[in-house]
Amino acid sequence: MKCLAVRILIVIGIMITASRPRAELSDLMVDAKRLNKRIEKLAQFGINSQRGIDRVAFSRADILARKYIIDLMKQAGLQVNIDPAGNIIGLRKGSESKLPPIMVGSHLDTVPNGGKYDGALGVLAAVECAQIFYENHIRLRHPLEIVVFVDEEGGLIGSRAMTGRLTPQILMQPTLSGKTVQKGILAIKGDPEGIQKAARQKGEIRAFVELHVEQGRVLESKGVQIGIVEGIVGIRWWEIIVQGESNHAGTTPMHMRKDALLAAAKLIQAINKVVNSVSGKQVGTVGKIKVEPGAPNVIPGKVTMSLELRDLYAKKMDMLFKEIYKQAQDIAKKTQTRIDFVPSDVNAAPAVTDPILKKQVQAAVQLLGLTSHCMPSGAGHDTQEIARIAPTAMIFIPSKAGISHNPAEYSTPIDVANGTNVLLHTILGTDATPSD
């Protein structure tokens, strides 16, 4: 009965949204064959001998892919513009010009030897939705903006520009293309000198919705078709320095040693225990370690290692770190070492998705008769940055075996179509819902 009520509400809402001469909006579906064909076509830009994709931002492959997407946008009746950061923005005007736009999209750039769905799915799905509206003469109340963000993999460059957080220092940083960010933006017809003009203010965007592959195996393991993202986790990094005393491994008795590596090993175990000590979806990782002097016959005198914590809630990360620090000092005392934590510049705040938009996604899922699971995103996305200035939502589809950033990255054509249909009806439902 509840599902029926949701269906009735969304159908009423989208009937208000648009004049619909040819399509019954509640039954409106994307062209799955066309969409999946375009995913395969886009994958040819930067394809390598391992069947992976080398389409790093500002590379020739990236520039060619951008041209392909611009052509598709024009076929979908969009007015195409490139903002000063190099973000591609395709506009479909709304019937009420004073309303802020609904924005959907993602990124085209890949990691080296990456897959063909990460980012690309969100872009092509957004273009497909725009084309469906164009072909069916559907005019939304709100303007619709399809965005292709620049250099997501290199540090959310395009979305940071849109939130006004692209500094002169970032512009001078090198990228994997061999160009600096500044020269890369020039190569794609942006205007780094006027970068601040790319910024949007709070209230200028009605909603931002991004469709993405999960990049994990939660949905696949649960047999669920759609992930409704609760938020994008915060990320905090520290460098841990364990200082002991190097000495001869053959002549120093065990009870007289100040073994930095032994202390580090105990701390790694303690970190794992602390992170698992409370309920939730938080994760903690020690992924890098350096031992000095690094000789088989010398007691390690110094260890430098990393600590990363991720969670959807900043207070939980604070609590976990406080307990890890306490355990570290106990270990230091017992092992006669010193353990220091040096915070890193990597400190991304959690971005909780908008509760009203989440309900719109859920309503679309129910309208389409799909199954769903609410979950955090453990990876960063442009949505995380745009959440600083606008209500956001994310939609996940399953990733085969949880593989991503890899040539084996794969989502089935059915899952691609399901996710894009959810995006389509989320746009319609959002357009029909009055903003506060």
N, C-alpha and C positions, 0 to 999 in steps of 0.2 A: 504493500500500500504506500509505504514511504517512497519507494522508487517511482511509483506512478505519479505521486504528488510532485516530485522533483521534475519528472518528465513534462508534466503539464505546465509547471512554472517556466521551465526553459523554453518550451514551445511558444507559450504566450509571449515571453520576453523577446524572442527572436522574430516573432511576427510583428511586434511593435518596431523592431529595429529597422526593417528594410521593406521597401516595396519589392515584391518577388513575383514578377510576371511569369516565370517559367519553372521555378524550383520550389518545392515544398521544403522549407528550410530545415525542418526537423529531420528530413530524410536526405539532406544534402551530404554528398560524399566527395572526397577527392578522387582524382584519376590516378589510381595506384600504379597502373602500368606505366604511365607517363613519368610519374615521380621516380620510380625505381630505375627506369631507363636513364633518367637524368643523373641519378647517383652514379651509375656506371660511366656515363659520359664525363662527368666532372672528375672522376677518379683517373682519367687519362692525363690530366694536367699534373705532371710531376711523377708519373709512374716510373718505377725503376725495375731493374732486372730481377729483384726478389718479389715483384708484384706489390711492393709497398709504395707509399706516396712520399716523395720529397718535394713538398710544397711549403717551404718555410716562408714566412712573411717577407715581402719585397723582392722575392726571387722572380725569375722570368716565368716560372710555372705559376706563381701566385698572380702575377700581372695578367697572364693569359686566362686564368680561371676567373679573375675579376671581370674581364671583358665578356666571357661567356655568361656570367650571371647578369651583367648589365643588359645584355641582349635578351635574356629570359624575362627580366623585369619589364622591359619595354613591350615584349609580347603580351605580358599580363596587364598592359594598360597603365603602368606606373610611370610617374614623372621621376626621373632619376637625377640625383644630385650627389656630388662628392663633397663632404664637409672638409674643413681645414685639416683634420687629423687623417684624412684619407678614408674615413668610413663611407661606404656606399649606402645611400638612403633612397629607397623607392617609395613614392607617396601616391596614395589613392585618396582623393579628397572625400570628406564626409558631407552629409547633408546639412550638418550644423557646424559651420566653419569656426565658431568660437570655442568649440569643445577641444580639449587637449587630445593628442593622438594616442591610439593604441599602437604599441610598438612590438614587433616580433622579429626574431632573427637569431643569428649566431655568428660564427667566423668561418673563414675558408682555409686559413693557414693550418699546416700540420706540423708535428714534430718530424725530425728526420726519420725516414723509413716508417712513416705512420700508416694509419688505416684510412679507409674511405668514408667513414661515417661520423667521426668526431668533428663536430662543428658543421661539416658539410650538410648533414641531415637537417639541422635547424635552419640553415639558409634555404635549402631547396624546398623544405616543407612550408616555410613562410611564403616563398614565391608561389608555390602551388595553391595555397589558400587565397592569395591575391588573385591568381588566375581564375580560380573557381568563382570568386565574386565578380570578376570582369566578364566571364563567359555567361554568367547567369544574371547579369545586369543588377547585381545587388549593391546598393549604396548604403553603407553603414552611417550611423549618426556621427560617429567620431571619424576623423581622418585615420587612415591606416598607414603606418610606416614600416617598411621592410628594411631591416638594417643588416649590413655585413660589417662586423667590427674588424678593425685592423689588428693583426699580431696579438691574438689572444694567448698563444702559446709562449710568447716572449715576455709576458707580463701584463696582459690585459690593456695593451696600449690604447686601442681605440675607445674602449669603454671608460678608461681612466681620463681620456681627453674629454669625453662627454660629461664626466662629473667634475671637470675643471681641475684634475689632479695630475696632469702631465707636466712635470717640471722641466726647466731648461737642462737640468742634469740628466734626466731620463732621455731627452732628445739627443744627447751626445753619446749615449751608450751604444756599443756595437750590437749588431744582430747577427743571426746565423747566415744571413744573406751576404755578409761581408760589408754591408752598408751600416752607417749609424742609423738610429731611428729617424733623425732629421732628414738624412739623404734618402732613406727609404720612403718617407712620406712624400718627399718631392717627386720620387720616381713613380708614384701612383697618383700624381696630380693633386696632392694635398697642398696645404699652405702652412708649414711649421711656424712661419713668422706670425701668422694670425691664429695660432692654435687655440687661444682662449675663446675664439668665436665658435668653437665646436661645443662649448660647454652648455648644458641645459640646467635650468634651475628647478628646484623642488616645485611641483605642481604643474610643470610644463608637459609631463607625460602622464596620461591616464593610467597606463599599465604597461609593463613589459613582461612578455611571456616567451620562454625559450624551450624548444623541444630538443632533447639531447639523448644520445645513447647513455645507458647507465654507467658503463665502464667498470662494472662489477658483476657479480653473479647472484645477487640477492633475488632479483625478480625471476631469473631462470630457475633458481633453486626452489622458489616458492610456487612456481608455475603460474605466475601472475603476469598479466599483459601490460599494465601501466603502473609506473611509479609516480606518485604525487609527492613532490619534494617539499619537505617541511622547512628546509633552509639549507644553506651551504655552510659547512663547518668552518669555524675559525681555525687558524693555523699559527702555532707559535714554535719557534726554534731557539735552542740554546746550544752554545759550545760548552762542553764540560771538560775541564782540565783537572786531571788527577796527577798530583805531584808526589812522587815517592823519592826513592834514592837508588841510583844505579850502583851496582856492586858486582863483584866476581861471583858467578853462579856456583862455582865449585868450592869456594872457601867461606861463604857466608852461610851460617846455620839458618835453618828455616825459621826459628823463633826470633831471629835478629833481623829479619828482612823487612824492608819498607817497599813492598812490591806494588807498584802502581797498577799493573795489569790485573793482579789479584783483586785489588780494591775496585777496579773498573768492572770486573766480571761480577762481583757481588752486587754492584750498583745496577748493572743491567738486569740482573734477576729481580732486584728490588723494584725497579721501574715497572717491569712486567707485572709483578704482584700488586703494586699500588693501582695501576690502571685497571686491573681486573677485580679490584676490591669493591667496586661500587657498580650498581646496575646502570645500564645505559649503552650508548653506542660509541662512546669515546674510544680513541685509540692512542697508543703511545709507541714510538719507534726509536730505537738506536740503530741508525743505518750506516754510520761511518765511524771508523776508529783508526787511530794512528798510534803506534807503539814506538817509543824511543828508549834506547838507541836502536833496538830492533836486531839484536844479535843473539844467537842461540845460547851463548855462554855468558850473557850479561843479564842481571835482574833488571826488568823494566823500571826505568826511573820516572818516566812521564807517559801519560796516555791522554790523548785528545780525542774526544768523541762527540757525536751529535745527539741531541734529544729533540724529538718533534712530538707535540701534543696536538690533537685535533678533536674538536667537539662543537656541537651546535650552541653551547652555552658557555659564555666567558667565565662565569662564576665557578663552573665545574672545573675548567682548566686551571683556574687560580687555586682551587682546593687541591687538585692533583699535584700541581707543582709544589705547593707548600709541603705536602706529605713526602714527595720525592726528595726535596731539599733536606727535610728532617732526617730521612733514612740515610741520605748521603753523609751527613755529618756524623751519624752514629758509625757508619762504615769507616769513615776517615779516622775516627778515634781508635777503633779496634785494629785497624791496619797500619796505624802510625803514618798516615798520608794526609795530604790536604786536597780537598775537592772544591773547586770553584765553578760557578755557572755564569757564563757570559751571554746575555741576551743578544739575539741576532736581529738584523733589520727586518727579517721575515716575521711579520706579526699581523696577519690578516684577521680582521674582526669577523665574528659569525654574522651571517646575513639570513635572518628568519624571513621566510616568504609571507606574503600578505594573506591573512586568514580569509578575506572575502574572495580573493582570486583563487585560493585553494578550493573554496566551495564551488566556484565556477568550473574548475577542472573536474572536481568530483561529480558535478551535475552532468558535465559532458560525458564522462566515463559511464555514468548510469544510463544516460540517454542512448548511448551506443551499445549497451549491454555487455560492457567489458569488465574485467576484474582489475582491482587496483590494490596498491599497498602504499601507505604513507611512510616516507623514509627520508633521512638526511642525504645530502650529497657530500661525499668524502673528498671530492675533487673540486678545485676552484673553477669558476665560469664567469663570463661577462655579467651574468645576472647578479653575482656577488657585488660587483662594482655599481651597477645601475640601481641596486637596492638602496644606495645612499640618497637617491633623489626621486625615486618612484616606487609605487607598489609593484611587486614582482611575483612571478610564479614560474615553476619549472615542471616540465613533463618528461619522464624517463620512459624509454622502451628497453626491453631486455638486450643484453649483449651476450652473444654465444660464448659460453665458458668464461665469461667475465673478462675477456681479452680486449685490451684497448692500447692505443699508441703502438700498434703492431700491425704488420700486413695481414695477420689472421683476424683482425677486428671484423665482426660480422653481426648484422641484425637481419632477420628474415624479412622478405618483402611484405608479408602480412603484418609483422610488428611495425614496420615503417609506415604502412598505410593506417594502422590503428592509431599510432601516435599522432599522425598528421590530421586524422579526423577529429581526434580529441582537441588538438590545437585549433582547428577550424571552428568547432562548436564552443570552445572557450572564448574565442574572439567574439562570436555572435552573442554569447551570454553576457560577456563583459560590456559589450556595446549597448545591450538592452538594460543594463543595471545602472540606475542613477548613482552618480558619485556623490560622496559626502561634501 
